[in-house]
Amino acid sequence: MQRPGRFEHTRYLGDKRTQLVYDLDVWTEPGIIDDIVATNSGICFGPDTLPEARNRGYRLATA
């Protein structure tokens, strides 16, 4: 999947509304990612890793 413009250098994109994190390297449903970007509810993590996202309370989304 192509990464959204604001998150072009991000692998893990979090949704602040649901506390889910999406791995943009493997996620295949662009509608959910487009909704996150359109509603400005996205968050990225530093460092851009799954353990960091989990440290902040996010859990990995599954299809």
Backbone hydrogen bonds, N-H to C=O, Kabsch-Sander energy under -0.5 kcal/mol:
donor,donor_aa,acceptor,acceptor_aa,energy
7,F,4,P,-1.1
8,E,5,G,-1.2
10,T,7,F,-1.8
13,L,11,R,-0.6
13,L,22,Y,-2.6
14,G,12,Y,-0.5
14,G,43,I,-3.3
15,D,20,L,-2.8
16,K,14,G,-0.6
16,K,41,S,-3.1
19,Q,15,D,-2.1
20,L,15,D,-0.8
21,V,59,R,-2.2
22,Y,13,L,-3.0
24,L,11,R,-3.2
24,L,22,Y,-0.9
26,V,23,D,-1.4
27,W,23,D,-2.1
32,I,29,E,-0.7
33,I,29,E,-0.9
34,D,30,P,-2.8
35,D,31,G,-1.9
36,I,32,I,-2.0
37,V,33,I,-2.2
38,A,34,D,-2.6
39,T,35,D,-2.0
40,N,37,V,-1.1
41,S,36,I,-2.0
42,G,36,I,-0.5
43,I,14,G,-1.7
49,T,47,P,-2.2
53,A,49,T,-1.7
54,R,50,L,-2.6
55,N,51,P,-2.1
56,R,52,E,-1.2
57,G,54,R,-1.8
58,Y,53,A,-2.3
59,R,19,Q,-1.9
61,A,21,V,-2.8
